[in-house]
Amino acid sequence: MLKAWQVVVTAALGVAMWGFVTHGLRAHPERALDVDLALRGTLIAPLAGLFSVWLCRFVGRLKPEQMLAGVSVTGAVAMMLDGWAIRWAPQIYGASDRSLMFAGGGLLWSYGAAFAAAVAWALIEGRASRAPLS
């Protein structure tokens, strides 16, 4: 169970991460349309997901059993902001419907990669903590 301050900190991290990524999409909307850059982003997403999980854990001072909850708060806040922006303020992500569609696809892929990284991390850490000492 997360403490109240951890919920606040991981939610604030979700806002900050959303702002950082949104700024990048807004500043360079052509990256969503470039096939080579999109492919690189797809390949880098799992590494960025691992970094995001580590950042959640570090900033929220999460214990192993709190990690999935903390990452879920961060991801949920960022996804809710993306959902709001795509629905009611799509100009945030770029001028064209095509760039919005590709940016949305990239965001979904990245969220999936981050959540998969969190689950894998939790499973590995759980096994390590239950390993018998020799």
ABEGO torsion letter per residue (X at the ends): XBBAAAAAAAAAAAAAAAAAAAAAAAABAAAAABAAAAAAAAAAAAAAAAAAAAAAAAAAGBBAAAAAAAAAAAAAAAAAAAAAAAAABAAAAEABAAAAAAAAAAAAAAAAAAAAAAAAAAAAAAAAAABBBX
